[in-house]
Amino acid sequence: MNYKDMAKKLNVTEATIRRQRFTFREKAKQAKFYLAMYELVFEDEPITTEQIIPIHNNAIYVDDRYLITEDEKQHIVETFFPVFNLLY
């Protein structure tokens, strides 16, 4: 359902729907990060720093989004860039 239809149905503005969806996405990211940290702490074989992909030199804002493993990077590439799968 698009923003306009949802706003009509709920009797609110489209901006309210956009803000709520953004908030939900942010909360989902926070929850995923929390679960990842929980697994790292309580997992039998924690991820070592050697498995984390190094941060490239052109990174402007370095934050937790850069802390991914090679497996996670491969999953992201396969999921969001299927064209690249044909090249490799």
PLY file of the C-alpha trace (Angstrom):
ply
format ascii 1.0
element vertex 88
property float x
property float y
property float z
element edge 87
property int vertex1
property int vertex2
end_header
0.00 0.00 0.00
1.41 3.44 -0.83
1.73 6.36 1.58
-1.29 8.20 0.22
-3.65 5.23 0.62
-2.35 4.44 4.10
-2.73 8.06 5.16
-6.33 8.16 3.93
-7.19 4.89 5.64
-5.66 5.97 8.97
-6.81 9.59 8.67
-3.28 11.03 9.05
-0.89 12.86 6.73
1.51 11.19 4.32
4.41 12.73 6.25
3.27 10.89 9.37
3.33 7.58 7.49
6.80 8.29 6.09
8.15 9.26 9.52
6.65 6.16 11.16
8.07 3.84 8.49
11.49 5.48 8.88
11.27 5.05 12.66
10.32 1.38 12.28
13.26 0.79 9.92
15.65 2.45 12.38
14.32 0.35 15.27
14.73 -2.79 13.15
18.37 -1.86 12.44
18.98 -1.30 16.15
17.41 -4.66 16.97
19.55 -6.45 14.37
22.67 -4.79 15.76
21.72 -5.79 19.31
21.14 -9.41 18.27
24.45 -9.50 16.39
26.29 -8.18 19.45
24.47 -10.67 21.68
25.51 -13.54 19.42
29.11 -12.33 19.43
29.22 -12.22 23.21
27.52 -15.53 23.87
28.63 -17.50 20.81
31.08 -20.39 21.34
33.34 -19.26 18.49
33.33 -15.45 18.32
34.32 -13.63 15.15
37.94 -12.55 15.20
39.23 -9.30 13.76
40.90 -11.18 10.91
37.46 -12.09 9.54
36.26 -8.47 9.49
36.73 -6.77 6.12
39.17 -3.82 6.29
37.68 -0.34 5.90
38.55 1.34 2.58
40.62 4.54 2.51
37.82 6.72 1.07
35.44 6.14 4.00
34.22 9.48 5.34
31.96 8.42 8.22
33.29 5.25 9.79
30.73 3.52 11.97
29.41 0.04 12.75
28.13 -0.44 9.20
31.71 -1.17 8.17
32.04 -4.04 10.64
31.05 -6.90 8.35
32.62 -10.23 7.58
33.49 -11.61 4.15
30.43 -13.91 4.31
28.14 -10.97 5.09
29.66 -8.94 2.27
29.11 -11.80 -0.17
25.49 -12.15 0.98
24.90 -8.40 0.47
26.42 -8.47 -3.00
24.39 -11.53 -4.03
21.15 -10.10 -2.63
21.30 -6.49 -3.76
23.55 -6.65 -6.82
22.55 -9.78 -8.75
24.22 -8.46 -11.93
27.62 -8.76 -10.25
27.02 -12.48 -9.71
27.25 -12.93 -13.46
30.69 -11.31 -13.48
32.23 -13.49 -10.76
0 1
1 2
2 3
3 4
4 5
5 6
6 7
7 8
8 9
9 10
10 11
11 12
12 13
13 14
14 15
15 16
16 17
17 18
18 19
19 20
20 21
21 22
22 23
23 24
24 25
25 26
26 27
27 28
28 29
29 30
30 31
31 32
32 33
33 34
34 35
35 36
36 37
37 38
38 39
39 40
40 41
41 42
42 43
43 44
44 45
45 46
46 47
47 48
48 49
49 50
50 51
51 52
52 53
53 54
54 55
55 56
56 57
57 58
58 59
59 60
60 61
61 62
62 63
63 64
64 65
65 66
66 67
67 68
68 69
69 70
70 71
71 72
72 73
73 74
74 75
75 76
76 77
77 78
78 79
79 80
80 81
81 82
82 83
83 84
84 85
85 86
86 87
